[in-house]
Amino acid sequence: MRVAYLTQTKTRCFLTIKEGPGGATVDTVIVAGKREARTYCAAHGIKAWSF
């Protein structure tokens, strides 16, 4: 089960995708915000974990 964590900085939002809650990082995607992050997760079957 893949999960995603959203990290926000002043200028960007990063969506970090991992294999499980404590697993290894699979991918990091730059997104515009929470809405785009949720849409990305829904389209790829990933559980939004921290947002």
C-alpha angles and dihedrals in degrees: 000000000000120000131190131217122198118217119187127200129176093273107020146030120221124201109204114198118203139178098250129332095298100021135115121292112260102180144346120216128188111227135177096238147306095310094054091043092054091047091050091050093048092049093050100039095247123146114237102229110178105025 
